[in-house]
Amino acid sequence: MASFSTLPPILQPKEEDIQMMLSAGVHTGTRNSDDSMKEYIWRRRNDGVHILNIGKTWEKLILAARVIAAIENPEDVIAISARPYGMRAVLKFAHYTGAQSIAGRFTPGTFTNQITKQFREPRLLIVTDPRTDSQSVREASYVNLPVIAFCDSDSPLQFVDVAIPANNKGKFSIGLLYWMLAREILRLRGSVSRTSDWDVPVDLFFHRDVEELKKNEEEQAAKAEETAAVPAYEAPITETMEPAAMETPADAAGFQPPAADAAAGAYGTSWEGGEATPAAAAAGGGDW
């Protein structure tokens, strides 16, 4: 991996960072290109899609992190995203860096009209797309507010002070960029060590579709029902003797049980089998 001559060794990217940016499609632009973005475009593919220079993306990312870290109060930084794929990333970025965030529609007059309840006076503005967030960028120019923006190959750079060339239309690209920016800010502040990985996973910054979440929940519920419907283990059935067969054993030695008669009370039965004599019966029963 080629080194970046404009950055000190401590700020050089690791091979893992470059691989993550490539896998997320940070370098993929659009078929159109703006004249002001020519210096950030590396080449154009055969299908007409422009490829951004990922080295300049990293350099501008480090520059933006140094600008944000230089502001004493983190709440003076505000991150904005009107694009749905960037709403979750903006909220997570604000949570971990202490900045403010506006996810969704930007109310006109937030930076210029002091009468509105949502009036704010930040010192720095971060936008996901200069085209979709054009209202906030325009108002920032009215109040001399510096702007940091993620710019695609067709993004206008008017009123943008720090342009980070990157794919600002994919949910993985937007989430990864905000995650890397937040990690670099915390490293510059000393909250996170550069020798160890940040314990916050990048998945938290990715957009999650409600329909996909519902579908996953339904699939998990269906799997749970299938596992519950499987019959439990049953013990093997053993053969048992019928009660009729257990009543009287077969006569093995010709033994005949004594017949019941009127004089049965005068006679007893010995344990050895056979009838007892009248004298033995009078003496007290059989031979115990």
N, C-alpha and C positions, 0 to 999 in steps of 0.2 A: 504494500500500500504506500503510495507516494505521500511524503510529508507536506504539510502546509507551511510554507516559508513565512507567511505573515503572522503565524501564531506561535507563542512560546511552547516549549515541549510539554508543559503541564496541561495545556489546553488542546493538545493534539487528540483527534478522535481515535478510539480503539476500533479494532477490526469488527467487533460485535456491533458497535454503533452503526458503522457503514452497512453491515449486513441487514440490520433491522430497517434502516432507511430504504434499502433496495427492495426488501421483501414487502414493505408497506406501500411501495409505489410512490415514494416522495419525489423521485426524479421524473415521473411521468407528467407531461404537460398536456396541452390540447392541440387541436389542429390549427387553431389561429394563434397569432402572436402579435404582441404590441411592440411598437417601435422602441419604446423605452426599456423593454425587457430583452433586447437582443444580446446584451453583454452577459446575460445569465443563461442563455440557451446554448447548449453544447452542440447539438446536431439535430437533424430531422430524420425520422425513420421513413421507410419506403411507403408506409401507409399514411404518411402525412402528420403523424403525431410528433410534437417537439419534445426533445429530451433535455432536461435542465441539468446544469452543472452542479453535481451534488457536493463538490468541494466548496463552492461559493455558498451553498446552502448552509453548510456547517460553519463557515466563517461568519456569515451574517447571524446565525443562531447564537454564536458566542458573543458577538457584538451586542445583540439585543439583550442577552442575559446580563452583560456588564452594565448596560444602560439602566436596566430595571433594578439591579442590585445597588446602584449608586443612589437611588432615592431612599431617603431615611425612613419615611413612613410608608409601609407597604400598602396601606389603604388608599394612598394617592394614585395608585395604579388601577386602571379599570380595563377589563377584558370584555370584548363584545363579540357576539356571534349571532347573526340572524339566520345563518344556515343551520338546518336541523342537525346535521352531522357534527357540528361544532358546539352545540349547546352543552352537552355533558362534559366535554373537554374543558370548556370555559369555566363551568362550575367547579370541577375538580382542581383546575389550575388556581382559581381564586381560593379554594379551601386550603391547599397546601402551601401557597405562597403568602397568604394574608391579604390578597388584593380584592378589589370589588369586581363584580361581574354583572353583565346584562345579557341574559340568554333569551332570545326571541326578538320580537319587534322592538326597535329603538324608537322611543317617543321623541318626536321633534321638539326642540327647545330644551332638552335635558342639560345642555352645556351653556345655553344662551339666555333662556327665559328664567329669571329668578322667581317668578310667581308660581311656577309649577311645583308640585310636591316632590317630584323626582329630580329636582335641580341638583346638579353635582358639579364640583370644581376639582377634577383630578389634575395631576401633573403629567400624566403619561397615558396614552391610549394604545391598546392592542386590539387589532381587528383581524378576523379570520379571512375575510375577503374584501378588498377595497371596492368591489363592484356591488355586492349585496349590502355592504355596510357603508354605502356612499353618504348617507345622511349624517352619520356620526363623524365621518372623515371631513365632510364639509363644515360641520359645526366646529370641529376641532381647529380648523384653519381660521375661524373667526376669533377664537380666544387664544391663539398662539399656543396650541397644545401639540406637542410632538407625537407622531404616530408611528407605531411599529405594525407592519402588516405582512401576512403571508400572501405572497403574490404568485399567481400562476403565469403561464406564458402569455396569456391574453389579458392580464390585469392592468388597469391604468395606474400609473404611479404619481398622479397629481395629488399634492398635499401629503405624500407619504415620505417620511424622513428615513426610516430604516426598512428596506424591503428585503424580506426573506424569501428567496425563490424556492417554491415548493408547490406540490400538488395540494390545492386547497378545496378539492371537490370530493375526495375519497375519505370515508370515515376512518380507515386505518391510518392514513397519512396525517389527517388533522389530529387524531388522538396521539399519535407518536410524537408529532412536533410539539404539542403542548406539554407532553410528558418530559421530553428532552429539555425544553425551555425551563420548566419548573425544577427539574433536577439540577441544571446548571446554575440556576439562581440560588438554590439552597447550598450548592457547593461553594459558590462565591461568598455566601454569607457565613459559611462555616458550620452550617447545620448538618450537612451530610459529608462524609469523608469520601475522598476520591479513590481511596484504596479498596473500598468495599462497595458492593452494589446497593442501590437504593431499594429499600424494603417494600416500596409501593409498586405493585405490578402495573404494567402499561395497559392491561385490559380494563382497568377502571376508567380510563380516559376515552374508551371507544364508545361510539353511539350504540344504543341497544333499542331495537325496534320492539314495540309493544306486541305486535302480532307474532313476531318470532318468539318472544318470551311466553306468550300464551300457548303457542304450538308446542314448545318444549315442555311446558307444564302439563299439557294434555298427554303428550307422549309418555312422560314419567308416570302420570296417573294410570295410563293404560298398562304400562309395564307392571306397576304395583298390583293392579287388579289381576293380571295374568299370573303373577307369582302367588297371589293369595288364592286363586282358583285351583292350583295344583293340589290334589289330594295328599293328605299326610300319610306317613308310613304306617301300614297296618300289620299287626303281628300275624304270623301264619296260623291257620286254624288247625288244631289238633283233633284227632279222632277220639271220641268219647263213647263209652259203652252205654247201651240203652238201658233204661231202668228195668225192663222186663228180664234182661239177661243177668242183672245183678241181684234179683230177688232170691233165688234158690240155687245153690250150686248143684252140679250134676253129682249123682251118686257114684262115688269112686269105688268103694269097697262093699257095696251091697247094703249099706246102712239105710234103714228105713226109719224115719221119724215116727214116734209113737202117735197112734191115732187118738183123737180127742173123744173121750167117753165120759160117762157119769162119774166113774171112779177115778178120774184124772187127778182130783184133788188129793186122793190117798196115796198116789204114787208120785214119786219125783223122778228126775232124770239126772243121771250122773254126768260128769264132764267127760268121761271116757266114752260116752255113747251107750245106748241101751237103756232098758228099764231098770229102775231100782227095786229092790225087794221090799215087801211090806214092812219088815223089821227095820230096814235102813230108813224107810220113809218115816216110820214112827219115831226113830231115834233122832231125826232132825234134818232129813234131806239127803242130798247126794254127797258124794265124796268131793270135798273142796280141795 
